[in-house]
Amino acid sequence: MISIVGIVIVFGAVIGGFLMEKGQLAVLIQPAEVVTIVGAALGTLLAANPMHVIKGLIGGLTGILKGSPYNKQRYLETLKMMFDLFTKARKEGLVAIEGDIEGADKSPIFKAHPKFLKDHHVKDFVCDTMRMAITGGVLPFDVDQMMELDMEVHHQTSGMPTNALNTVADALPGLGIVAAVLGIVITMGALGGPPEEIGHKVAAALVGTFLGILLCYGVFGPLASAMTKINDEEHAYYSILRVVMLAFIKGTSPILAVELARRAIPAHIRPSFQEVEKACRAKTAAPTAIAA
C-alpha cells in the first residue's frame, strides 16, 4: 500500500506544481495521447512476454497492494513449525515424520500453519528436501546443492515479471516521443489555422512526452522496484528454510538449528531469542482454533 501512496504523492506534486504556475489542468487531459502511449505499452508487454509471465506480473502487482507477507510473525510461525517437525523427528526418529512429509495437507504440524500450506512452492521445497533426508544415503552437501538449485530457479522465474515491467518502463519515454511526433504531424497540417488551435495541438503533442516520462519514472519504474524488493524478501525467506533444514540434516539439535536460522533473518524483522524460544516452547494450537 505504501507504493500506492508514493505514486499519489508523485502525481500530487507534479500537478500541484503545474497549478501553482497558473497552468490550465484541462490541457493535460489528452485522451488520444493516453490511448497511444498506454496502448503501445500494453502491446509491447504482450509482444515480449509469454502468458505465464503476464499472469505473474498481475500477481506481482496485486502483491504490492497487499504488502510483503514476510514479516516477523511469518518468520516466528515458520521457525515454530520447523522446531515442532524436528523435535518429533529427534524423539521418534526420521521415519515418524514420513507421514507429515508425504501428506502435508493432513499433517497436524503443518495444518497448524495454513500460510505454509497455501504456498505450494514453499511446501514442496520443505517436503521434498526433508523427503531426501528421510530416504537416507544422501550427504548434507548434496541436499544443500539441491536446495540451492531449487532456490536459484525459483528466484529467476519470480524475477521474470519484474523484468517485463522494467522493459515497459524503459519503453515509455520512447513511446511518449512517438505520441509527440504524431502530435506535431497533426499540428503541421493545421498551420494555416488560428494561432489558438495551433497552440493547443502543440501542447497536446508535448503532453505525450510528459506522460511517457512521468509514467516511466513515477509509476512503472517504482512499481518494478517494489516487486524486486518483494522477490528479494521471498528469496531471503527460502534462505532461512535452507539454513534450518541443512543444520538439522547435519545433526544439529532442533533448538540450535532454529537459532542458526533466526540469526540469518534480516535485521529489521528478526525476532529476538526470547520471542523465538517462547514460540517454540508454546504448545501448538489446534487447526480448528486457528481457522476460527
C-alpha positions, -999 to +999 in steps of 0.1 A: +000+000+000+029+024+007+038+022-030+003+035-040+007+063-015+041+072-031+026+073-066-003+095-054+023+119-039+042+119-073+011+129-092+000+154-065+034+171-065+036+173-103+000+185-108+003+208-078+034+225-091+017+229-125-013+246-109+009+268-088+023+283-120-012+291-132-013+261-156-046+250-171-053+215-159-076+208-189-045+210-212-031+179-196-062+158-203-054+144-237-072+111-242-056+105-276-021+107-261-031+083-233-045+058-258-014+060-279+011+056-251-007+031-228-020+010-258+015+008-273+030-001-239+004-029-234+012-042-269+049-041-261+043-061-230+022-087-248+047-090-277+077-095-254+064-120-228+046-154-227+013-157-209+028-171-176+049-140-172+019-118-178+000-137-151+030-134-128+031-097-134-006-093-125+001-114-093+031-093-085+012-060-088-015-075-066+012-084-041+023-048-039-011-038-028-012-065-001+024-058+011+051-082+018+040-114+036+075-120+050+072-102+083+084-111+119+052-131+126+057-152+094+092-160+105+082-169+140+055-192+127+079-208+103+106-214+130+080-228+153+068-252+126+103-264+118+111-268+155+080-290+160+088-311+130+125-316+140+116-323+176+092-351+165+119-365+143+145-363+171+123-380+196+106-407+174+131-410+145+130-397+110+105-423+099+080-408+123+077-376+102+073-395+069+035-392+072+038-355+077+060-351+047+041-373+023+007-360+034+014-324+044-022-313+040-033-338+066-003-333+090-012-319+124+021-300+124+016-283+090-022-278+094-015-255+123+002-232+098-022-225+069+001-199+053+027-226+048+002-250+032-012-222+010+022-215-006+026-246-027+062-239-037+074-234-001+055-266+009+072-285-019+106-270-011+104-282+026+087-315+020+110-325-010+141-316+010+130-335+041+120-364+019+156-367+007+168-366+044+143-394+053+154-415+024+189-417+037+222-422+019+222-386+007+250-364+020+242-330+035+263-313+008+242-329-019+210-318-002+223-283+001+232-283-036+196-294-045+181-266-023+204-240-038+195-251-073+158-250-065+161-215-049+180-202-079+155-215-105+126-201-084+143-167-080+149-164-117+113-174-125+100-149-099+121-122-115+107-125-150+075-104-143+097-077-128+120-077-158+089-074-180+077-044-161+111-028-163+111-033-200+077-015-203+090+013-181+121+018-202+099+019-234+075+045-221+097+076-227+103+065-263+065+058-267+059+093-254+082+107-281+062+087-307+030+103-294+046+137-295+058+133-331+023+122-342+010+153-325+035+175-344+024+159-376-011+168-369+000+203-359+018+208-393-015+200-410-032+229-391-006+256-398-030+277-417-055+278-389-059+301-359-029+305-335-050+292-306-057+260-324-020+255-333-010+262-297-035+237-284-022+210-308+015+217-298+005+215-262-012+182-268+019+168-285+041+179-256+018+162-232+026+129-249+063+133-240+054+144-205+031+115-199+056+089-212+084+102-189+060+105-159+047+070-162+082+056-166+099+073-136+068+080-115+047+048-118+061+018-136+097+022-125+089+024-088+064-005-091+091-026-107+115-017-079+088-026-053+083-060-070+121-066-069+122-060-032+094-084-025+112-111-046+143-105-027+124-109+006+110-141-007+145-153-016+156-144+019+128-165+034+139-195+014+174-190+026+161-193+062+144-226+054+176-238+037+197-229+068+174-246+093+169-278+073+206-281+065+216-276+101+192-304+112+202-328+085+238-323+097+228-335+131+222-302+149+196-302+177+162-286+168+166-256+190+201-248+177+190-253+141+162-228+147+187-204+164+210-206+134+181-197+111+170-169+134+204-152+130+201-154+093+168-134+092+172-098+080+178-075+110+148-052+106+123-081+111+145-105+131+127-118+162+146-118+194+160-150+210+133-148+237+105-144+212+116-175+192+121-196+224+087-186+237+071-195+203+089-228+201+081-239+236+044-230+233+020-257+225+006-257+190-030-246+189-055-269+172-060-261+135-097-256+140-090-229+166-065-212+143-090-212+115-116-197+138 
